[in-house]
Amino acid sequence: MKGVAAVSTLTDRLWERFGRLTIDQIPTDVLAVAHQCILDWFGCALAGSREPLSQILREELAGDGVCSLIGTDRRTDPARAALINGAAGHALDFDDSSAVMLGHPSAPVLPAVLAAAERDARSGADALTAYIVGVEVQSRIGMAIGDEHYAKGWHTTSTVGVLGSAAAVGWLLGLDEEAYGAAMGIAASSSSGLKANFGTMTKPLHAGQAAERGLLAARLASGGFTAGRDAVDGSQGLAQAAGSGWLDLDRIEEWGDRWATTQALFKYHAACHCTHAGLEATRSLLTNGVDAGEIERITLIVNPSILDMCGIPEPVTGLEAKFSLRGTQALLVAGADTTAAATFDDGPINRPDVQAILRKVVIETDDTLGDLATRVEVLTPGGVHRAAGDVSRPAYDIGAQGELLRTKFNALAVPVLGETAATALAERLSDLIAVAEVGDLLALSR
């Protein structure tokens, strides 16, 4: 019953649905979107491997091992590979997101899967299946734990993502029901990540830590390590400690047999997803005749809840600009390419023309709007020009989406790998079922 702490049932339900999933049980549209998510993450991770935070982590943590560090020639052990690659994949905040999970689905799961699969010489089909398992499990936990968890300040990509990471690696390890429960219990005690760190290097670190700790949870459970299988939804478990006090299991029942993987939302601006609707709306006005030089004021009307994510009022670094409604608008109106990762280096946001436009941006709120919807009003001498944006719905045309993502991948990967190697990697990523060993795939990303 809603409003009452749930007796532990969620871990058992998730095991029954996904613990022994096989690739032939996964619908073709789910496989198609999963391939797109993985391609997109690799592009983000390759470009992210050049970021200062990735360099710091490699210098501090990288050691000897068999697992690849994407975008480099270095290797390390599985746990550190999951952490470093996980942080790199989220470094640009350009990777996929999910309104179902309230976070970034690939960021915590895929780096753990790749590290575990490379270590044990597993196939691309195995990695693909494990990835889908992780996304589906974490999405349902995120769905059940509810919005209040995120509203309190927890970063769901990390706090819930660690459970998806554990479930994915647990599938690769062939955990039985008891060990799976232990892995989820260990992962629940590893759940962490605070939204207070948005706009800093620590936000992408959250994704890496979730990948690392989820992998470790599964490996410990495979060796007989014990934990409470009700640590997610039982008395004094994660939901009680960091959520509303109960899990909304009805939401999972209502979701039925649908697949959360297909609900991935992709980014085409290199900033917080909650800034995208406003960027799209303003861009439509500029495209349709509004002269940027005549703009006197830009008013963004958004849901007040997103100001905790992207409300930085006076950004002075590229990372802060990614989480600033005002900063992203100023960059766009000043002519900067917000689809390019380099736009969110420290230089562009500090340009005098960008700072001048930033002072013209006003934020108003309307709690009837969705988190990924924005209304824009632009004042010029000719009057007020209005537009609206909403980026909350998955693409209808998966094929067209794939073409956009391939273009995005090339823009991110080619500067790191070169055109020939980037093309070869993209081709392998387009058909993971044909990949005999994940290590061969990762060799193309080094």
Sine and cosine of phi, psi and omega as CSV:
sin_phi,cos_phi,sin_psi,cos_psi,sin_omega,cos_omega
0.00,0.00,0.65,-0.76,0.01,-1.00
-0.89,0.46,0.57,-0.82,0.04,-1.00
1.00,0.03,-0.07,1.00,0.00,-1.00
-0.87,-0.50,0.68,-0.73,0.02,-1.00
-0.84,0.55,0.78,-0.63,-0.12,-0.99
-0.98,0.21,0.64,-0.77,0.21,-0.98
-0.91,0.40,0.59,-0.81,-0.12,-0.99
-0.88,0.47,0.92,-0.38,0.05,-1.00
-0.67,-0.74,-0.34,0.94,-0.15,-0.99
-0.91,0.41,-0.71,0.71,-0.01,-1.00
-0.86,0.51,-0.66,0.75,0.02,-1.00
-0.90,0.43,-0.67,0.74,0.00,-1.00
-0.89,0.46,-0.68,0.73,-0.02,-1.00
-0.92,0.38,-0.60,0.80,0.08,-1.00
-0.88,0.47,-0.72,0.69,-0.03,-1.00
-0.87,0.49,-0.61,0.80,-0.05,-1.00
-0.99,0.16,-0.65,0.76,-0.20,-0.98
-0.83,-0.56,-0.16,0.99,-0.10,-1.00
-0.90,0.44,-0.48,0.88,-0.01,-1.00
-0.82,-0.57,0.48,0.88,-0.02,-1.00
-0.86,0.50,0.63,-0.78,0.09,-1.00
-0.88,-0.47,0.39,-0.92,-0.12,-0.99
-0.91,0.40,-0.48,0.88,0.02,-1.00
-0.95,0.30,-0.18,0.98,0.06,-1.00
-1.00,0.01,-0.08,1.00,-0.08,-1.00
-0.99,-0.10,0.82,-0.57,-0.01,-1.00
-0.87,0.49,0.42,-0.91,-0.07,-1.00
-0.90,0.43,-0.58,0.82,0.00,-1.00
-0.93,0.36,-0.54,0.84,0.05,-1.00
-0.92,0.40,-0.70,0.71,0.03,-1.00
-0.88,0.48,-0.64,0.77,-0.02,-1.00
-0.90,0.44,-0.73,0.69,-0.01,-1.00
-0.93,0.37,-0.60,0.80,0.04,-1.00
-0.87,0.49,-0.68,0.74,0.07,-1.00
-0.85,0.52,-0.67,0.74,-0.01,-1.00
-0.91,0.41,-0.65,0.76,0.04,-1.00
-0.87,0.50,-0.68,0.73,-0.04,-1.00
-0.93,0.37,-0.67,0.74,0.07,-1.00
-0.86,0.52,-0.72,0.69,-0.03,-1.00
-0.88,0.48,-0.69,0.72,-0.01,-1.00
-0.89,0.45,-0.67,0.75,-0.02,-1.00
-0.87,0.49,-0.67,0.74,0.04,-1.00
-0.87,0.49,-0.71,0.71,0.01,-1.00
-0.90,0.44,-0.64,0.77,-0.03,-1.00
-0.94,0.35,-0.62,0.78,0.03,-1.00
-0.89,0.45,-0.75,0.66,0.03,-1.00
-0.92,0.39,-0.62,0.78,0.01,-1.00
-0.92,0.40,-0.39,0.92,0.02,-1.00
-0.91,0.42,-0.30,0.95,0.02,-1.00
-1.00,0.00,-0.12,0.99,-0.04,-1.00
-0.96,0.30,0.50,-0.87,0.00,-1.00
-0.82,0.57,-0.61,0.79,-0.04,-1.00
-0.90,0.44,-0.59,0.81,0.04,-1.00
-0.93,0.38,-0.64,0.77,0.03,-1.00
-0.90,0.44,-0.66,0.75,0.02,-1.00
-0.89,0.46,-0.71,0.71,-0.01,-1.00
-0.90,0.44,-0.65,0.76,0.02,-1.00
-0.90,0.44,-0.68,0.74,-0.02,-1.00
-0.92,0.40,-0.56,0.83,-0.06,-1.00
-0.99,0.14,-0.58,0.82,-0.23,-0.97
-0.89,-0.45,-0.48,0.88,-0.14,-0.99
-0.89,0.45,0.67,-0.74,0.06,-1.00
-0.60,-0.80,-0.45,-0.89,-0.01,-1.00
-0.99,0.10,0.47,-0.88,0.04,-1.00
0.26,-0.97,-0.13,-0.99,-0.09,-1.00
-0.96,-0.29,-0.07,1.00,-0.14,-0.99
-0.99,-0.17,0.68,-0.73,-0.09,-1.00
-0.96,0.27,0.60,-0.80,0.22,-0.97
-0.98,-0.22,0.94,-0.35,-0.15,-0.99
-0.85,0.53,0.69,-0.72,0.03,-1.00
0.99,0.12,0.06,1.00,0.00,-1.00
-0.68,-0.73,0.09,-1.00,0.10,-1.00
-0.99,-0.14,0.16,0.99,-0.08,-1.00
-1.00,-0.02,0.39,-0.92,0.05,-1.00
-0.75,-0.67,0.31,-0.95,0.05,-1.00
-0.38,-0.93,-0.15,-0.99,0.00,-1.00
-0.98,0.20,0.24,-0.97,-0.10,-1.00
-0.85,0.52,-0.70,0.71,-0.07,-1.00
-0.89,0.45,-0.69,0.72,-0.01,-1.00
-0.95,0.32,-0.55,0.83,0.07,-1.00
-0.89,0.45,-0.68,0.74,0.02,-1.00
-0.88,0.48,-0.68,0.73,-0.03,-1.00
-0.92,0.39,-0.77,0.64,-0.09,-1.00
-0.93,0.37,-0.73,0.69,0.03,-1.00
-0.91,0.41,-0.57,0.82,0.02,-1.00
-0.90,0.44,-0.68,0.73,0.05,-1.00
-0.92,0.39,-0.65,0.76,0.01,-1.00
-0.89,0.46,-0.64,0.77,-0.03,-1.00
-0.92,0.39,-0.38,0.93,-0.01,-1.00
-0.94,-0.33,0.05,1.00,-0.11,-0.99
-0.87,0.49,-0.61,0.79,-0.04,-1.00
-1.00,0.01,-0.12,0.99,-0.11,-0.99
0.80,0.61,0.66,0.75,-0.08,-1.00
-0.91,-0.42,-0.01,1.00,-0.09,-1.00
-1.00,0.09,0.16,-0.99,-0.12,-0.99
-0.89,0.46,0.37,-0.93,0.05,-1.00
-0.70,-0.71,0.08,-1.00,-0.06,-1.00
-0.50,-0.87,0.82,-0.57,0.09,-1.00
-0.96,0.27,-0.32,0.95,0.05,-1.00
-0.95,0.31,-0.74,0.67,-0.03,-1.00
-0.99,0.14,-0.41,0.91,-0.18,-0.98
0.89,0.45,0.71,0.70,0.00,-1.00
-0.13,-0.99,-0.28,-0.96,-0.01,-1.00
-0.97,-0.23,0.94,-0.35,-0.17,-0.99
-0.94,0.33,-0.63,0.78,-0.09,-1.00
-0.98,0.19,-0.52,0.86,-0.17,-0.99
-0.82,0.58,-0.70,0.71,-0.01,-1.00
-1.00,0.03,-0.37,0.93,-0.15,-0.99
-1.00,-0.01,-0.79,0.61,-0.16,-0.99
-0.89,0.46,-0.67,0.75,0.01,-1.00
-0.87,0.48,-0.59,0.81,0.04,-1.00
-0.93,0.37,-0.68,0.74,0.02,-1.00
-0.87,0.49,-0.72,0.69,-0.04,-1.00
-0.89,0.45,-0.67,0.74,0.00,-1.00
-0.90,0.43,-0.72,0.70,0.00,-1.00
-0.92,0.40,-0.64,0.77,-0.03,-1.00
-0.94,0.34,-0.62,0.78,0.03,-1.00
-0.92,0.40,-0.66,0.75,-0.01,-1.00
-0.86,0.51,-0.66,0.75,-0.10,-0.99
-0.98,-0.22,0.24,0.97,0.06,-1.00
0.81,0.58,0.73,0.69,-0.01,-1.00
-1.00,0.06,0.30,-0.96,-0.07,-1.00
-0.99,0.13,0.24,-0.97,0.10,-1.00
-0.89,0.45,-0.59,0.81,0.03,-1.00
-0.90,0.45,-0.65,0.76,0.05,-1.00
-0.90,0.44,-0.70,0.72,0.00,-1.00
-0.90,0.44,-0.65,0.76,0.01,-1.00
-0.89,0.46,-0.71,0.71,0.01,-1.00
-0.90,0.43,-0.71,0.70,0.00,-1.00
-0.88,0.48,-0.66,0.75,0.03,-1.00
-0.86,0.51,-0.73,0.69,0.00,-1.00
-0.90,0.44,-0.66,0.75,0.06,-1.00
-0.83,0.56,-0.75,0.66,-0.03,-1.00
-0.88,0.48,-0.69,0.72,0.00,-1.00
-0.90,0.43,-0.67,0.74,-0.03,-1.00
-0.92,0.39,-0.66,0.75,-0.01,-1.00
-0.91,0.41,-0.77,0.64,-0.06,-1.00
-0.92,0.40,-0.55,0.84,0.01,-1.00
-0.90,0.43,-0.66,0.75,0.00,-1.00
-0.94,0.33,-0.58,0.81,0.07,-1.00
-0.92,0.39,-0.68,0.74,0.06,-1.00
-0.88,0.48,-0.64,0.76,0.04,-1.00
-0.88,0.48,-0.68,0.74,-0.08,-1.00
-0.98,0.22,-0.58,0.82,-0.04,-1.00
-0.96,0.30,-0.43,0.90,0.20,-0.98
1.00,0.06,0.12,-0.99,-0.08,-1.00
-0.93,0.37,-0.45,0.89,-0.11,-0.99
-0.89,0.45,-0.56,0.83,0.04,-1.00
-0.84,0.54,-0.76,0.65,0.00,-1.00
-0.93,0.38,-0.64,0.76,-0.02,-1.00
-0.90,0.44,-0.48,0.88,0.01,-1.00
-0.95,0.31,-0.27,0.96,0.01,-1.00
0.87,-0.49,0.05,1.00,0.02,-1.00
-0.99,0.14,0.65,-0.76,0.02,-1.00
-1.00,-0.01,0.98,-0.20,-0.16,-0.99
-0.87,0.49,-0.55,0.84,0.04,-1.00
-0.78,0.62,-0.58,0.82,-0.01,-1.00
-1.00,-0.05,-0.76,0.64,-0.13,-0.99
-0.92,0.39,-0.61,0.79,0.05,-1.00
-1.00,-0.08,-0.52,0.85,-0.01,-1.00
-0.87,0.49,-0.54,0.84,0.02,-1.00
-0.88,0.47,-0.51,0.86,0.04,-1.00
-0.96,0.28,-0.61,0.79,0.09,-1.00
-0.91,0.42,-0.64,0.77,0.05,-1.00
-0.88,0.47,-0.70,0.71,0.02,-1.00
-0.89,0.45,-0.67,0.74,0.00,-1.00
-0.90,0.44,-0.65,0.76,-0.02,-1.00
-0.91,0.41,-0.75,0.66,0.01,-1.00
-0.93,0.36,-0.57,0.82,0.07,-1.00
-0.86,0.52,-0.62,0.78,0.06,-1.00
-0.90,0.44,-0.71,0.71,0.02,-1.00
-0.86,0.50,-0.58,0.81,-0.03,-1.00
-0.99,0.13,-0.10,1.00,0.01,-1.00
0.93,0.36,0.59,0.81,-0.02,-1.00
-0.88,0.47,0.65,-0.76,0.12,-0.99
-0.99,0.16,0.00,-1.00,-0.12,-0.99
-0.87,0.49,-0.65,0.76,-0.02,-1.00
-0.92,0.39,-0.72,0.69,-0.01,-1.00
-0.92,0.38,-0.58,0.81,0.06,-1.00
-0.87,0.49,-0.70,0.72,0.04,-1.00
-0.87,0.50,-0.65,0.76,0.03,-1.00
-0.91,0.41,-0.66,0.75,0.02,-1.00
-0.87,0.50,-0.66,0.75,0.01,-1.00
-0.93,0.37,-0.57,0.82,0.05,-1.00
-0.92,0.40,-0.69,0.72,0.05,-1.00
-0.88,0.47,-0.71,0.71,-0.02,-1.00
-0.89,0.46,-0.62,0.79,0.00,-1.00
-0.88,0.48,-0.60,0.80,0.05,-1.00
-0.97,0.24,-0.15,0.99,0.05,-1.00
-0.99,-0.15,0.02,1.00,-0.09,-1.00
-0.94,0.35,0.80,-0.59,0.00,-1.00
-0.30,-0.95,0.17,-0.99,0.04,-1.00
0.77,-0.64,0.85,-0.52,-0.09,-1.00
-0.90,-0.45,0.70,-0.71,0.01,-1.00
-0.91,0.41,-0.27,0.96,0.06,-1.00
-0.85,0.52,-0.36,0.93,-0.02,-1.00
-1.00,-0.07,0.13,0.99,0.10,-1.00
-0.88,0.47,0.64,-0.77,-0.03,-1.00
1.00,0.03,0.14,0.99,0.05,-1.00
-0.75,-0.66,0.10,-1.00,0.02,-1.00
-0.90,0.43,-0.33,0.94,-0.08,-1.00
-0.96,0.28,-0.41,0.91,0.06,-1.00
-0.87,0.50,-0.80,0.60,0.07,-1.00
-0.91,0.42,-0.47,0.88,0.09,-1.00
-0.86,0.51,-0.58,0.81,0.04,-1.00
-0.81,0.59,-0.72,0.70,-0.02,-1.00
-0.89,0.46,-0.67,0.74,0.03,-1.00
-0.90,0.44,-0.66,0.75,0.02,-1.00
-0.91,0.42,-0.62,0.79,0.03,-1.00
-0.90,0.44,-0.66,0.75,0.04,-1.00
-0.90,0.44,-0.73,0.68,-0.02,-1.00
-0.89,0.46,-0.74,0.67,-0.10,-0.99
-0.96,0.29,-0.54,0.84,0.08,-1.00
-0.92,0.39,-0.67,0.75,0.07,-1.00
-0.87,0.49,-0.72,0.69,0.00,-1.00
-0.89,0.45,-0.65,0.76,0.01,-1.00
-0.86,0.52,-0.71,0.71,0.00,-1.00
-0.92,0.40,-0.66,0.75,-0.02,-1.00
-0.93,0.37,-0.64,0.76,0.05,-1.00
-0.89,0.46,-0.69,0.72,0.00,-1.00
-0.89,0.45,-0.57,0.82,0.01,-1.00
-0.92,0.40,-0.40,0.92,0.02,-1.00
-1.00,-0.06,0.08,1.00,0.05,-1.00
0.98,-0.20,0.08,1.00,0.02,-1.00
-0.90,0.44,0.65,-0.76,-0.10,-1.00
-0.97,-0.25,0.41,-0.91,0.06,-1.00
-0.30,-0.95,0.27,-0.96,0.05,-1.00
-0.97,0.24,0.85,-0.52,-0.04,-1.00
-0.95,0.30,-0.17,0.99,0.05,-1.00
-0.98,-0.22,0.34,0.94,-0.07,-1.00
-0.95,0.32,-0.22,0.98,0.08,-1.00
-0.99,0.10,-0.77,0.64,-0.19,-0.98
-0.83,-0.56,0.13,0.99,-0.02,-1.00
-1.00,-0.03,-0.14,-0.99,0.01,-1.00
-0.87,0.49,0.80,-0.60,-0.02,-1.00
0.89,0.46,0.43,0.90,0.08,-1.00
-1.00,0.01,-0.20,-0.98,-0.12,-0.99
-0.87,0.49,-0.70,0.71,-0.05,-1.00
-0.89,0.45,-0.66,0.75,0.02,-1.00
-0.94,0.33,-0.64,0.77,-0.11,-0.99
-0.97,0.24,-0.57,0.82,-0.17,-0.99
-0.77,-0.63,0.12,0.99,0.03,-1.00
-0.85,-0.52,-0.61,-0.79,-0.01,-1.00
-1.00,0.02,-0.07,1.00,-0.02,-1.00
0.97,-0.26,-0.13,0.99,-0.01,-1.00
-0.43,-0.90,0.30,-0.95,0.04,-1.00
-0.96,-0.28,0.71,-0.70,0.02,-1.00
-1.00,0.07,0.99,0.16,-0.03,-1.00
-0.93,0.37,-0.36,0.93,0.05,-1.00
-0.88,0.48,-0.56,0.83,0.00,-1.00
-0.89,0.46,-0.59,0.80,0.03,-1.00
-0.94,0.35,-0.66,0.75,0.03,-1.00
-0.88,0.48,-0.67,0.74,0.00,-1.00
-0.92,0.40,-0.50,0.86,0.03,-1.00
-0.92,0.40,-0.52,0.85,0.11,-0.99
0.90,0.44,-0.72,-0.70,-0.07,-1.00
-1.00,-0.05,0.16,0.99,0.02,-1.00
-0.93,0.38,0.31,-0.95,-0.06,-1.00
-0.92,-0.38,0.85,-0.52,-0.01,-1.00
-0.92,0.39,-0.43,0.90,0.00,-1.00
-0.82,0.57,-0.61,0.79,-0.05,-1.00
-0.95,0.30,-0.13,0.99,-0.02,-1.00
-1.00,-0.05,0.21,0.98,0.02,-1.00
-0.87,0.50,0.66,-0.75,0.08,-1.00
-0.92,-0.40,0.76,-0.65,-0.07,-1.00
-0.96,-0.27,0.52,-0.86,-0.05,-1.00
-0.99,-0.15,0.70,-0.72,0.10,-0.99
-0.86,-0.51,0.13,0.99,0.23,-0.97
-0.83,-0.56,0.63,-0.77,-0.14,-0.99
-1.00,0.06,0.80,0.60,-0.07,-1.00
-0.52,-0.85,0.08,-1.00,0.04,-1.00
-0.76,0.65,0.69,-0.73,-0.10,-0.99
-0.88,0.47,-0.45,0.89,-0.02,-1.00
-0.95,0.31,-0.16,0.99,0.10,-1.00
-1.00,0.02,-0.22,0.98,-0.20,-0.98
-0.94,0.33,-0.62,0.78,-0.03,-1.00
-0.88,0.47,-0.67,0.74,0.04,-1.00
-0.91,0.41,-0.63,0.78,0.05,-1.00
-0.89,0.46,-0.69,0.73,0.01,-1.00
-0.90,0.43,-0.65,0.76,-0.01,-1.00
-0.91,0.42,-0.72,0.69,0.00,-1.00
-0.92,0.40,-0.64,0.77,0.02,-1.00
-0.88,0.48,-0.60,0.80,0.02,-1.00
-0.90,0.43,-0.60,0.80,0.04,-1.00
-0.92,0.38,-0.67,0.74,0.02,-1.00
-0.90,0.43,-0.60,0.80,0.01,-1.00
-0.93,0.36,-0.49,0.87,-0.09,-1.00
-0.97,-0.23,0.48,0.88,0.23,-0.97
0.92,-0.39,-0.20,0.98,0.05,-1.00
-0.94,0.33,0.79,-0.62,-0.02,-1.00
-1.00,0.06,0.89,-0.46,-0.04,-1.00
-0.84,0.54,-0.55,0.83,-0.03,-1.00
-0.94,0.33,-0.29,0.96,-0.03,-1.00
-0.99,-0.15,-0.04,1.00,-0.08,-1.00
-0.93,0.37,0.80,-0.60,0.03,-1.00
-0.99,-0.17,-0.53,0.85,0.01,-1.00
-0.40,-0.92,0.58,-0.81,0.11,-0.99
-0.85,-0.52,0.86,-0.51,0.03,-1.00
-0.94,-0.35,0.83,-0.56,0.06,-1.00
-0.96,-0.29,0.79,-0.61,0.06,-1.00
-0.95,-0.32,0.87,-0.49,-0.12,-0.99
-0.69,-0.72,0.24,-0.97,0.14,-0.99
-0.92,0.39,0.73,-0.68,-0.06,-1.00
-0.87,0.50,-0.41,0.91,-0.05,-1.00
-0.90,0.43,-0.45,0.89,-0.08,-1.00
-0.98,0.19,-0.17,0.99,0.02,-1.00
-0.92,0.39,-0.35,0.94,0.11,-0.99
-0.95,0.32,-0.33,0.94,-0.04,-1.00
-0.98,-0.20,-0.68,0.73,-0.13,-0.99
-0.70,-0.72,0.64,0.77,-0.03,-1.00
-0.97,-0.24,0.28,0.96,0.00,-1.00
-0.86,0.51,0.89,-0.46,-0.17,-0.98
-0.99,0.17,-0.56,0.83,-0.09,-1.00
-0.78,-0.63,0.94,0.33,-0.05,-1.00
-0.92,0.39,0.66,-0.75,0.04,-1.00
-0.80,-0.60,-0.07,1.00,0.11,-0.99
-0.84,-0.55,0.29,-0.96,0.03,-1.00
-0.89,0.46,-0.65,0.76,0.03,-1.00
-0.89,0.45,-0.65,0.76,0.05,-1.00
-0.91,0.41,-0.61,0.80,0.00,-1.00
-0.88,0.47,-0.56,0.83,0.03,-1.00
-0.87,0.49,-0.47,0.88,-0.07,-1.00
-0.93,-0.38,0.59,0.81,0.00,-1.00
-0.73,-0.68,0.91,-0.41,0.12,-0.99
-0.85,0.53,-0.68,0.74,-0.02,-1.00
-0.93,0.36,-0.66,0.75,-0.03,-1.00
-0.92,0.40,-0.69,0.72,-0.01,-1.00
-0.91,0.41,-0.62,0.78,0.05,-1.00
-0.89,0.45,-0.69,0.72,-0.02,-1.00
-0.88,0.47,-0.67,0.75,0.03,-1.00
-0.88,0.48,-0.72,0.69,-0.02,-1.00
-0.88,0.48,-0.76,0.65,-0.07,-1.00
-0.92,0.39,-0.49,0.87,0.04,-1.00
-0.97,0.23,-0.06,1.00,0.05,-1.00
0.99,-0.12,0.08,1.00,0.04,-1.00
-0.96,0.29,0.51,-0.86,0.00,-1.00
-1.00,0.04,0.99,-0.16,-0.05,-1.00
-0.96,0.29,-0.12,0.99,0.10,-1.00
-1.00,0.09,-0.13,0.99,-0.04,-1.00
-0.99,-0.16,0.75,-0.66,-0.01,-1.00
-0.86,0.51,-0.59,0.81,-0.06,-1.00
-0.91,0.42,-0.35,0.94,0.04,-1.00
-0.89,0.46,-0.40,0.92,-0.04,-1.00
-0.97,-0.24,0.47,0.88,0.33,-0.94
-0.96,0.28,0.07,-1.00,-0.08,-1.00
-0.96,0.30,-0.39,0.92,-0.09,-1.00
-0.92,0.39,-0.81,0.58,-0.13,-0.99
-0.84,0.55,-0.67,0.74,-0.06,-1.00
-0.92,0.40,-0.36,0.93,-0.02,-1.00
-0.99,-0.11,0.08,1.00,0.09,-1.00
-0.89,0.46,0.64,-0.77,0.00,-1.00
-0.83,0.55,-0.64,0.77,-0.02,-1.00
-0.92,0.39,-0.59,0.81,0.03,-1.00
-0.93,0.38,-0.69,0.72,0.01,-1.00
-0.90,0.43,-0.56,0.83,0.04,-1.00
-0.91,0.41,-0.66,0.75,0.02,-1.00
-0.94,0.34,-0.62,0.79,0.00,-1.00
-0.81,0.59,-0.60,0.80,-0.02,-1.00
-0.94,0.34,-0.21,0.98,0.02,-1.00
-1.00,-0.05,-0.09,1.00,-0.08,-1.00
-1.00,-0.03,0.80,-0.60,-0.02,-1.00
-0.88,-0.48,0.66,-0.75,0.01,-1.00
-0.94,-0.33,0.79,-0.61,0.14,-0.99
-0.84,-0.55,0.31,-0.95,-0.08,-1.00
-0.83,-0.56,0.44,-0.90,0.04,-1.00
-0.49,-0.87,0.94,-0.34,-0.10,-0.99
-0.97,0.24,0.04,1.00,0.11,-0.99
-1.00,0.06,-0.21,0.98,0.01,-1.00
-0.99,0.16,0.51,-0.86,0.14,-0.99
-0.96,0.29,0.29,-0.96,-0.02,-1.00
-0.89,0.46,-0.47,0.88,-0.06,-1.00
-0.95,-0.31,0.45,0.89,0.06,-1.00
-0.82,-0.57,0.54,-0.84,-0.02,-1.00
-0.52,-0.85,0.63,-0.78,0.20,-0.98
-0.96,-0.28,0.61,-0.79,-0.04,-1.00
-0.82,-0.58,0.70,-0.71,0.12,-0.99
-0.81,-0.59,0.87,-0.50,-0.03,-1.00
-0.93,-0.38,0.84,-0.54,0.00,-1.00
-0.99,-0.13,0.80,-0.60,0.12,-0.99
-0.75,-0.66,0.15,-0.99,0.05,-1.00
-0.83,0.55,-0.39,0.92,0.00,-1.00
-0.99,0.10,-0.07,1.00,0.01,-1.00
0.78,-0.62,-0.26,-0.97,-0.01,-1.00
-0.98,-0.19,0.76,-0.65,0.01,-1.00
-0.92,-0.38,0.77,-0.64,-0.12,-0.99
-0.87,-0.49,0.55,-0.83,0.10,-1.00
-0.42,-0.91,0.30,-0.95,0.02,-1.00
-0.69,-0.73,0.48,-0.88,0.04,-1.00
-0.71,-0.71,0.48,-0.88,0.04,-1.00
-0.49,-0.87,0.89,-0.46,-0.05,-1.00
-0.90,-0.43,0.49,0.87,-0.11,-0.99
-1.00,0.00,-0.12,0.99,-0.10,-1.00
-0.95,-0.31,0.69,-0.72,0.08,-1.00
-0.88,0.47,0.41,-0.91,-0.01,-1.00
-0.91,0.42,0.62,-0.79,0.06,-1.00
-0.98,0.21,-0.63,0.78,-0.06,-1.00
-0.99,-0.16,0.99,-0.15,-0.04,-1.00
-0.91,0.42,-0.57,0.82,0.01,-1.00
-0.90,0.43,-0.71,0.70,0.03,-1.00
-0.91,0.42,-0.61,0.79,0.06,-1.00
-0.87,0.49,-0.66,0.75,0.02,-1.00
-0.87,0.49,-0.62,0.78,0.02,-1.00
-0.91,0.40,-0.66,0.75,0.04,-1.00
-0.90,0.44,-0.65,0.76,-0.03,-1.00
-0.94,0.33,-0.53,0.85,0.06,-1.00
-0.92,0.39,-0.64,0.77,0.06,-1.00
-0.89,0.45,-0.69,0.73,0.04,-1.00
-0.89,0.46,-0.70,0.71,0.02,-1.00
-0.85,0.53,-0.72,0.69,-0.02,-1.00
-0.87,0.50,-0.67,0.75,-0.01,-1.00
-0.89,0.45,-0.53,0.85,-0.03,-1.00
-1.00,0.04,-0.62,0.78,-0.16,-0.99
-1.00,0.03,-0.60,0.80,-0.09,-1.00
-0.86,0.51,-0.67,0.74,0.02,-1.00
-0.89,0.46,-0.36,0.93,-0.02,-1.00
-1.00,-0.04,-0.72,0.70,-0.12,-0.99
-0.98,-0.19,-0.37,0.93,-0.21,-0.98
1.00,-0.03,0.38,-0.92,-0.13,-0.99
-0.91,0.41,-0.66,0.75,-0.06,-1.00
-0.91,0.42,-0.75,0.67,-0.02,-1.00
-0.93,0.36,-0.62,0.79,0.01,-1.00
-0.90,0.44,-0.64,0.77,0.03,-1.00
-0.90,0.43,-0.69,0.72,0.01,-1.00
-0.89,0.46,-0.66,0.75,0.01,-1.00
-0.91,0.42,-0.70,0.72,-0.01,-1.00
-0.88,0.48,-0.63,0.78,0.00,-1.00
-0.91,0.41,-0.64,0.77,0.04,-1.00
-0.93,0.37,-0.61,0.79,0.00,-1.00
-0.94,0.35,-0.34,0.94,0.00,-1.00
-0.98,0.21,-0.23,0.97,0.00,-1.00
-0.57,-0.82,0.96,0.30,-0.06,-1.00
-0.91,0.41,-0.44,0.90,-0.02,-1.00
-0.89,0.45,-0.42,0.91,0.00,-1.00
-1.00,0.05,-0.07,1.00,-0.04,-1.00
-0.99,0.12,0.87,-0.50,-0.06,-1.00
-0.95,0.31,-0.66,0.75,0.01,-1.00
-0.66,-0.75,0.71,-0.70,-0.01,-1.00
-0.88,0.47,-0.51,0.86,0.04,-1.00
-0.86,0.51,-0.58,0.81,0.03,-1.00
-0.92,0.40,-0.60,0.80,0.04,-1.00
-0.91,0.41,-0.73,0.68,-0.04,-1.00
-0.92,0.38,-0.43,0.90,0.04,-1.00
-0.87,0.49,-0.51,0.86,0.01,-1.00
-0.96,0.27,-0.26,0.96,-0.03,-1.00
-0.99,-0.15,0.02,1.00,-0.06,-1.00
-1.00,-0.06,0.00,0.00,0.00,0.00
